[in-house]
Amino acid sequence: MKRIGLTGGIGSGKSFVASVIEIMGFPVYDSDRHAKYLMQNDLGLRKKLVVEFGSSIYTDDCLNRQYLSSLVFNKPDRLNKLNQLVHPAVKADFLIWADKQHSPMVFLESAILFESEFSLLMDKIVVVTAPMEIRIDRIIQRDGMTKGAVLQRLKTQWSDEKKISMADYVIENDDKHSIIEQVAKIVRDLILESKLS
């Protein structure tokens, strides 16, 4: 079974590409959604988070994501500590999930595929890109953020150029190229490659 990483910066349309891949019949692990689930339901991870960040991060037995975010926002050391606790749990969960799938390929969707080193678990990596102006417009419309807030958030992420240099495939989500055709070609290439190897 091939493990394929799917990544892209905020506003690139990575989640839309993931939905196309799922429609084509391939399982996609949404690392962000699973991380939230694990932080709420994995008792071992919860215990570690409480030791590190205090019991106030859970309100009425539910993770208070907004409060936790405020504790790590603009604090690289604290964010790094959070990632050191959450990422291993997500990696372990992904590997268990992948083993249960009956498919020649599984995909892991993660905005921080490289930063989290999830990329090291992958056989191939697909990066979704989009022009900066389009990304900014999408984020403003989707999240209701100001342009300044969007630019601030974009600064914290790796550039497309850096991600592309480490990718095996690139999908251009620029409203000009067909996403479906690009995904279909990559899937064909990956299936062909797995048959030849």
LUMTIKE-944438 format. One record per residue (C-alpha): residue number from 1; chain; x negated, y, z negated. Coordinates in Angstrom, 2 decimals, always signed. Layout:
<r><n>NUM</n><chain>A</chain><east>X</east><north>Y</north><up>Z</up></r>
...
This chain:
<r><n>1</n><chain>A</chain><east>+0.00</east><north>+0.00</north><up>+0.00</up></r>
<r><n>2</n><chain>A</chain><east>-1.32</east><north>+3.42</north><up>+1.01</up></r>
<r><n>3</n><chain>A</chain><east>-1.10</east><north>+6.28</north><up>-1.49</up></r>
<r><n>4</n><chain>A</chain><east>-0.68</east><north>+9.63</north><up>+0.24</up></r>
<r><n>5</n><chain>A</chain><east>-1.04</east><north>+12.96</north><up>-1.54</up></r>
<r><n>6</n><chain>A</chain><east>+1.24</east><north>+15.81</north><up>-0.47</up></r>
<r><n>7</n><chain>A</chain><east>+0.32</east><north>+19.31</north><up>-1.58</up></r>
<r><n>8</n><chain>A</chain><east>+0.66</east><north>+22.97</north><up>-0.67</up></r>
<r><n>9</n><chain>A</chain><east>+0.78</east><north>+26.33</north><up>-2.38</up></r>
<r><n>10</n><chain>A</chain><east>+3.91</east><north>+27.91</north><up>-3.82</up></r>
<r><n>11</n><chain>A</chain><east>+6.32</east><north>+28.88</north><up>-1.05</up></r>
<r><n>12</n><chain>A</chain><east>+4.65</east><north>+26.65</north><up>+1.53</up></r>
<r><n>13</n><chain>A</chain><east>+7.71</east><north>+24.40</north><up>+1.84</up></r>
<r><n>14</n><chain>A</chain><east>+6.06</east><north>+21.32</north><up>+0.34</up></r>
<r><n>15</n><chain>A</chain><east>+9.30</east><north>+20.16</north><up>-1.31</up></r>
<r><n>16</n><chain>A</chain><east>+11.18</east><north>+20.42</north><up>+2.00</up></r>
<r><n>17</n><chain>A</chain><east>+8.49</east><north>+18.28</north><up>+3.66</up></r>
<r><n>18</n><chain>A</chain><east>+8.85</east><north>+15.77</north><up>+0.81</up></r>
<r><n>19</n><chain>A</chain><east>+12.61</east><north>+15.57</north><up>+1.46</up></r>
<r><n>20</n><chain>A</chain><east>+11.95</east><north>+14.86</north><up>+5.16</up></r>
<r><n>21</n><chain>A</chain><east>+9.54</east><north>+12.06</north><up>+4.18</up></r>
<r><n>22</n><chain>A</chain><east>+12.19</east><north>+10.57</north><up>+1.89</up></r>
<r><n>23</n><chain>A</chain><east>+14.81</east><north>+10.73</north><up>+4.66</up></r>
<r><n>24</n><chain>A</chain><east>+12.35</east><north>+8.77</north><up>+6.82</up></r>
<r><n>25</n><chain>A</chain><east>+12.46</east><north>+6.04</north><up>+4.18</up></r>
<r><n>26</n><chain>A</chain><east>+9.24</east><north>+6.52</north><up>+2.22</up></r>
<r><n>27</n><chain>A</chain><east>+9.23</east><north>+6.91</north><up>-1.58</up></r>
<r><n>28</n><chain>A</chain><east>+8.01</east><north>+10.27</north><up>-2.93</up></r>
<r><n>29</n><chain>A</chain><east>+6.87</east><north>+10.81</north><up>-6.52</up></r>
<r><n>30</n><chain>A</chain><east>+7.62</east><north>+14.39</north><up>-7.61</up></r>
<r><n>31</n><chain>A</chain><east>+4.82</east><north>+14.97</north><up>-10.12</up></r>
<r><n>32</n><chain>A</chain><east>+6.33</east><north>+18.19</north><up>-11.49</up></r>
<r><n>33</n><chain>A</chain><east>+9.70</east><north>+16.57</north><up>-12.20</up></r>
<r><n>34</n><chain>A</chain><east>+8.05</east><north>+13.50</north><up>-13.74</up></r>
<r><n>35</n><chain>A</chain><east>+5.75</east><north>+15.66</north><up>-15.89</up></r>
<r><n>36</n><chain>A</chain><east>+8.80</east><north>+17.45</north><up>-17.33</up></r>
<r><n>37</n><chain>A</chain><east>+10.48</east><north>+14.09</north><up>-17.97</up></r>
<r><n>38</n><chain>A</chain><east>+7.39</east><north>+12.69</north><up>-19.72</up></r>
<r><n>39</n><chain>A</chain><east>+6.93</east><north>+15.79</north><up>-21.87</up></r>
<r><n>40</n><chain>A</chain><east>+10.51</east><north>+15.29</north><up>-23.05</up></r>
<r><n>41</n><chain>A</chain><east>+10.68</east><north>+11.48</north><up>-23.31</up></r>
<r><n>42</n><chain>A</chain><east>+7.17</east><north>+10.01</north><up>-23.75</up></r>
<r><n>43</n><chain>A</chain><east>+6.85</east><north>+9.81</north><up>-27.55</up></r>
<r><n>44</n><chain>A</chain><east>+3.06</east><north>+9.48</north><up>-27.46</up></r>
<r><n>45</n><chain>A</chain><east>+2.69</east><north>+12.56</north><up>-25.27</up></r>
<r><n>46</n><chain>A</chain><east>+5.21</east><north>+14.50</north><up>-27.38</up></r>
<r><n>47</n><chain>A</chain><east>+3.21</east><north>+13.78</north><up>-30.52</up></r>
<r><n>48</n><chain>A</chain><east>+0.01</east><north>+15.05</north><up>-28.91</up></r>
<r><n>49</n><chain>A</chain><east>+1.75</east><north>+18.20</north><up>-27.66</up></r>
<r><n>50</n><chain>A</chain><east>+3.16</east><north>+18.96</north><up>-31.11</up></r>
<r><n>51</n><chain>A</chain><east>-0.27</east><north>+18.48</north><up>-32.73</up></r>
<r><n>52</n><chain>A</chain><east>-1.81</east><north>+20.88</north><up>-30.22</up></r>
<r><n>53</n><chain>A</chain><east>+0.94</east><north>+23.50</north><up>-29.80</up></r>
<r><n>54</n><chain>A</chain><east>+3.17</east><north>+23.15</north><up>-32.86</up></r>
<r><n>55</n><chain>A</chain><east>+6.63</east><north>+21.68</north><up>-33.45</up></r>
<r><n>56</n><chain>A</chain><east>+8.31</east><north>+24.89</north><up>-32.19</up></r>
<r><n>57</n><chain>A</chain><east>+7.75</east><north>+23.76</north><up>-28.58</up></r>
<r><n>58</n><chain>A</chain><east>+10.75</east><north>+21.45</north><up>-29.13</up></r>
<r><n>59</n><chain>A</chain><east>+14.09</east><north>+23.08</north><up>-29.99</up></r>
<r><n>60</n><chain>A</chain><east>+16.97</east><north>+20.77</north><up>-30.97</up></r>
<r><n>61</n><chain>A</chain><east>+14.84</east><north>+17.85</north><up>-29.75</up></r>
<r><n>62</n><chain>A</chain><east>+14.44</east><north>+19.44</north><up>-26.28</up></r>
<r><n>63</n><chain>A</chain><east>+11.23</east><north>+20.80</north><up>-24.83</up></r>
<r><n>64</n><chain>A</chain><east>+11.33</east><north>+24.60</north><up>-24.83</up></r>
<r><n>65</n><chain>A</chain><east>+9.44</east><north>+25.07</north><up>-21.56</up></r>
<r><n>66</n><chain>A</chain><east>+9.73</east><north>+28.84</north><up>-21.67</up></r>
<r><n>67</n><chain>A</chain><east>+8.11</east><north>+29.02</north><up>-25.11</up></r>
<r><n>68</n><chain>A</chain><east>+5.38</east><north>+26.54</north><up>-24.13</up></r>
<r><n>69</n><chain>A</chain><east>+4.68</east><north>+28.57</north><up>-20.98</up></r>
<r><n>70</n><chain>A</chain><east>+4.30</east><north>+31.72</north><up>-23.11</up></r>
<r><n>71</n><chain>A</chain><east>+1.67</east><north>+29.93</north><up>-25.22</up></r>
<r><n>72</n><chain>A</chain><east>-0.52</east><north>+29.08</north><up>-22.22</up></r>
<r><n>73</n><chain>A</chain><east>+0.20</east><north>+32.04</north><up>-19.88</up></r>
<r><n>74</n><chain>A</chain><east>-3.02</east><north>+33.94</north><up>-19.10</up></r>
<r><n>75</n><chain>A</chain><east>-4.89</east><north>+31.69</north><up>-21.56</up></r>
<r><n>76</n><chain>A</chain><east>-7.07</east><north>+29.37</north><up>-19.46</up></r>
<r><n>77</n><chain>A</chain><east>-8.34</east><north>+27.40</north><up>-22.47</up></r>
<r><n>78</n><chain>A</chain><east>-4.82</east><north>+26.66</north><up>-23.71</up></r>
<r><n>79</n><chain>A</chain><east>-3.58</east><north>+25.81</north><up>-20.21</up></r>
<r><n>80</n><chain>A</chain><east>-6.56</east><north>+23.51</north><up>-19.73</up></r>
<r><n>81</n><chain>A</chain><east>-5.72</east><north>+21.74</north><up>-22.99</up></r>
<r><n>82</n><chain>A</chain><east>-2.10</east><north>+21.30</north><up>-21.91</up></r>
<r><n>83</n><chain>A</chain><east>-3.25</east><north>+19.83</north><up>-18.60</up></r>
<r><n>84</n><chain>A</chain><east>-5.69</east><north>+17.49</north><up>-20.38</up></r>
<r><n>85</n><chain>A</chain><east>-2.74</east><north>+16.03</north><up>-22.28</up></r>
<r><n>86</n><chain>A</chain><east>-0.13</east><north>+15.93</north><up>-19.51</up></r>
<r><n>87</n><chain>A</chain><east>-2.14</east><north>+14.92</north><up>-16.42</up></r>
<r><n>88</n><chain>A</chain><east>-3.31</east><north>+11.49</north><up>-17.71</up></r>
<r><n>89</n><chain>A</chain><east>+0.29</east><north>+10.63</north><up>-18.66</up></r>
<r><n>90</n><chain>A</chain><east>+1.51</east><north>+11.61</north><up>-15.17</up></r>
<r><n>91</n><chain>A</chain><east>-1.28</east><north>+9.65</north><up>-13.46</up></r>
<r><n>92</n><chain>A</chain><east>-0.47</east><north>+6.52</north><up>-15.47</up></r>
<r><n>93</n><chain>A</chain><east>+3.24</east><north>+6.94</north><up>-14.75</up></r>
<r><n>94</n><chain>A</chain><east>+2.60</east><north>+7.39</north><up>-11.02</up></r>
<r><n>95</n><chain>A</chain><east>+0.52</east><north>+4.21</north><up>-10.80</up></r>
<r><n>96</n><chain>A</chain><east>+3.25</east><north>+2.20</north><up>-12.57</up></r>
<r><n>97</n><chain>A</chain><east>+5.88</east><north>+3.75</north><up>-10.28</up></r>
<r><n>98</n><chain>A</chain><east>+3.80</east><north>+3.08</north><up>-7.14</up></r>
<r><n>99</n><chain>A</chain><east>+3.39</east><north>-0.60</north><up>-8.06</up></r>
<r><n>100</n><chain>A</chain><east>+7.18</east><north>-0.98</north><up>-8.20</up></r>
<r><n>101</n><chain>A</chain><east>+7.76</east><north>+0.40</north><up>-4.69</up></r>
<r><n>102</n><chain>A</chain><east>+8.34</east><north>-1.88</north><up>-1.70</up></r>
<r><n>103</n><chain>A</chain><east>+6.88</east><north>+0.28</north><up>+1.03</up></r>
<r><n>104</n><chain>A</chain><east>+3.68</east><north>+0.36</north><up>+3.11</up></r>
<r><n>105</n><chain>A</chain><east>+3.18</east><north>+3.95</north><up>+1.91</up></r>
<r><n>106</n><chain>A</chain><east>+4.07</east><north>+6.02</north><up>-1.11</up></r>
<r><n>107</n><chain>A</chain><east>+3.67</east><north>+9.77</north><up>-1.42</up></r>
<r><n>108</n><chain>A</chain><east>+2.78</east><north>+11.87</north><up>-4.46</up></r>
<r><n>109</n><chain>A</chain><east>+3.97</east><north>+15.47</north><up>-4.26</up></r>
<r><n>110</n><chain>A</chain><east>+1.94</east><north>+17.89</north><up>-6.39</up></r>
<r><n>111</n><chain>A</chain><east>+1.21</east><north>+21.62</north><up>-6.12</up></r>
<r><n>112</n><chain>A</chain><east>-2.04</east><north>+21.01</north><up>-8.02</up></r>
<r><n>113</n><chain>A</chain><east>-3.14</east><north>+17.77</north><up>-6.35</up></r>
<r><n>114</n><chain>A</chain><east>-6.79</east><north>+18.84</north><up>-6.20</up></r>
<r><n>115</n><chain>A</chain><east>-6.94</east><north>+20.87</north><up>-9.41</up></r>
<r><n>116</n><chain>A</chain><east>-5.47</east><north>+17.96</north><up>-11.42</up></r>
<r><n>117</n><chain>A</chain><east>-7.75</east><north>+15.44</north><up>-9.64</up></r>
<r><n>118</n><chain>A</chain><east>-4.68</east><north>+13.43</north><up>-8.62</up></r>
<r><n>119</n><chain>A</chain><east>-6.36</east><north>+13.61</north><up>-5.20</up></r>
<r><n>120</n><chain>A</chain><east>-8.87</east><north>+11.00</north><up>-6.40</up></r>
<r><n>121</n><chain>A</chain><east>-6.06</east><north>+8.42</north><up>-6.55</up></r>
<r><n>122</n><chain>A</chain><east>-5.03</east><north>+9.03</north><up>-2.94</up></r>
<r><n>123</n><chain>A</chain><east>-6.02</east><north>+7.26</north><up>+0.28</up></r>
<r><n>124</n><chain>A</chain><east>-5.09</east><north>+10.28</north><up>+2.42</up></r>
<r><n>125</n><chain>A</chain><east>-4.03</east><north>+13.87</north><up>+1.76</up></r>
<r><n>126</n><chain>A</chain><east>-1.49</east><north>+16.05</north><up>+3.58</up></r>
<r><n>127</n><chain>A</chain><east>-1.51</east><north>+19.82</north><up>+3.04</up></r>
<r><n>128</n><chain>A</chain><east>+1.52</east><north>+21.98</north><up>+3.88</up></r>
<r><n>129</n><chain>A</chain><east>+0.64</east><north>+25.56</north><up>+4.89</up></r>
<r><n>130</n><chain>A</chain><east>+2.61</east><north>+28.68</north><up>+5.76</up></r>
<r><n>131</n><chain>A</chain><east>+1.65</east><north>+32.29</north><up>+6.56</up></r>
<r><n>132</n><chain>A</chain><east>+1.31</east><north>+34.41</north><up>+3.42</up></r>
<r><n>133</n><chain>A</chain><east>+4.12</east><north>+36.83</north><up>+4.39</up></r>
<r><n>134</n><chain>A</chain><east>+6.56</east><north>+33.92</north><up>+4.87</up></r>
<r><n>135</n><chain>A</chain><east>+5.51</east><north>+32.37</north><up>+1.55</up></r>
<r><n>136</n><chain>A</chain><east>+6.01</east><north>+35.65</north><up>-0.32</up></r>
<r><n>137</n><chain>A</chain><east>+9.48</east><north>+36.14</north><up>+1.22</up></r>
<r><n>138</n><chain>A</chain><east>+10.50</east><north>+32.57</north><up>+0.37</up></r>
<r><n>139</n><chain>A</chain><east>+9.42</east><north>+32.89</north><up>-3.27</up></r>
<r><n>140</n><chain>A</chain><east>+11.16</east><north>+36.27</north><up>-3.71</up></r>
<r><n>141</n><chain>A</chain><east>+14.39</east><north>+34.86</north><up>-2.26</up></r>
<r><n>142</n><chain>A</chain><east>+14.19</east><north>+31.56</north><up>-4.15</up></r>
<r><n>143</n><chain>A</chain><east>+13.00</east><north>+32.73</north><up>-7.58</up></r>
<r><n>144</n><chain>A</chain><east>+14.09</east><north>+36.37</north><up>-7.62</up></r>
<r><n>145</n><chain>A</chain><east>+10.54</east><north>+37.48</north><up>-8.45</up></r>
<r><n>146</n><chain>A</chain><east>+9.06</east><north>+40.86</north><up>-7.59</up></r>
<r><n>147</n><chain>A</chain><east>+6.38</east><north>+40.98</north><up>-4.89</up></r>
<r><n>148</n><chain>A</chain><east>+3.81</east><north>+41.95</north><up>-7.54</up></r>
<r><n>149</n><chain>A</chain><east>+4.70</east><north>+38.93</north><up>-9.68</up></r>
<r><n>150</n><chain>A</chain><east>+4.49</east><north>+36.66</north><up>-6.64</up></r>
<r><n>151</n><chain>A</chain><east>+1.05</east><north>+37.97</north><up>-5.69</up></r>
<r><n>152</n><chain>A</chain><east>-0.12</east><north>+37.48</north><up>-9.28</up></r>
<r><n>153</n><chain>A</chain><east>+1.05</east><north>+33.88</north><up>-9.19</up></r>
<r><n>154</n><chain>A</chain><east>-0.55</east><north>+33.25</north><up>-5.81</up></r>
<r><n>155</n><chain>A</chain><east>-3.90</east><north>+34.44</north><up>-7.18</up></r>
<r><n>156</n><chain>A</chain><east>-3.95</east><north>+31.54</north><up>-9.64</up></r>
<r><n>157</n><chain>A</chain><east>-3.69</east><north>+28.91</north><up>-6.88</up></r>
<r><n>158</n><chain>A</chain><east>-6.31</east><north>+27.52</north><up>-4.55</up></r>
<r><n>159</n><chain>A</chain><east>-6.36</east><north>+29.11</north><up>-1.09</up></r>
<r><n>160</n><chain>A</chain><east>-4.93</east><north>+27.22</north><up>+1.90</up></r>
<r><n>161</n><chain>A</chain><east>-8.39</east><north>+27.27</north><up>+3.47</up></r>
<r><n>162</n><chain>A</chain><east>-9.91</east><north>+25.43</north><up>+0.51</up></r>
<r><n>163</n><chain>A</chain><east>-7.12</east><north>+22.83</north><up>+0.50</up></r>
<r><n>164</n><chain>A</chain><east>-7.28</east><north>+22.35</north><up>+4.28</up></r>
<r><n>165</n><chain>A</chain><east>-11.03</east><north>+21.68</north><up>+4.07</up></r>
<r><n>166</n><chain>A</chain><east>-10.27</east><north>+18.69</north><up>+1.82</up></r>
<r><n>167</n><chain>A</chain><east>-7.20</east><north>+17.40</north><up>+3.68</up></r>
<r><n>168</n><chain>A</chain><east>-6.75</east><north>+14.63</north><up>+6.23</up></r>
<r><n>169</n><chain>A</chain><east>-3.61</east><north>+16.15</north><up>+7.75</up></r>
<r><n>170</n><chain>A</chain><east>-2.11</east><north>+19.64</north><up>+7.86</up></r>
<r><n>171</n><chain>A</chain><east>+1.56</east><north>+20.55</north><up>+8.37</up></r>
<r><n>172</n><chain>A</chain><east>+2.25</east><north>+24.09</north><up>+9.57</up></r>
<r><n>173</n><chain>A</chain><east>+5.52</east><north>+25.36</north><up>+8.10</up></r>
<r><n>174</n><chain>A</chain><east>+5.59</east><north>+28.67</north><up>+9.95</up></r>
<r><n>175</n><chain>A</chain><east>+9.14</east><north>+28.58</north><up>+11.41</up></r>
<r><n>176</n><chain>A</chain><east>+7.58</east><north>+27.88</north><up>+14.83</up></r>
<r><n>177</n><chain>A</chain><east>+6.43</east><north>+24.25</north><up>+14.64</up></r>
<r><n>178</n><chain>A</chain><east>+8.90</east><north>+21.43</north><up>+14.01</up></r>
<r><n>179</n><chain>A</chain><east>+8.43</east><north>+19.96</north><up>+10.52</up></r>
<r><n>180</n><chain>A</chain><east>+10.18</east><north>+16.72</north><up>+11.53</up></r>
<r><n>181</n><chain>A</chain><east>+7.90</east><north>+16.21</north><up>+14.55</up></r>
<r><n>182</n><chain>A</chain><east>+4.77</east><north>+16.94</north><up>+12.50</up></r>
<r><n>183</n><chain>A</chain><east>+5.79</east><north>+14.56</north><up>+9.70</up></r>
<r><n>184</n><chain>A</chain><east>+6.78</east><north>+11.85</north><up>+12.20</up></r>
<r><n>185</n><chain>A</chain><east>+3.38</east><north>+12.08</north><up>+13.91</up></r>
<r><n>186</n><chain>A</chain><east>+1.50</east><north>+11.84</north><up>+10.60</up></r>
<r><n>187</n><chain>A</chain><east>+3.60</east><north>+8.85</north><up>+9.52</up></r>
<r><n>188</n><chain>A</chain><east>+2.94</east><north>+7.12</north><up>+12.87</up></r>
<r><n>189</n><chain>A</chain><east>-0.80</east><north>+7.77</north><up>+12.51</up></r>
<r><n>190</n><chain>A</chain><east>-0.85</east><north>+6.44</north><up>+8.95</up></r>
<r><n>191</n><chain>A</chain><east>+1.06</east><north>+3.28</north><up>+9.89</up></r>
<r><n>192</n><chain>A</chain><east>-1.22</east><north>+2.68</north><up>+12.86</up></r>
<r><n>193</n><chain>A</chain><east>-4.30</east><north>+3.21</north><up>+10.71</up></r>
<r><n>194</n><chain>A</chain><east>-3.06</east><north>+0.79</north><up>+8.04</up></r>
<r><n>195</n><chain>A</chain><east>-2.49</east><north>-1.86</north><up>+10.73</up></r>
<r><n>196</n><chain>A</chain><east>-6.00</east><north>-1.40</north><up>+12.11</up></r>
<r><n>197</n><chain>A</chain><east>-7.76</east><north>-1.46</north><up>+8.73</up></r>
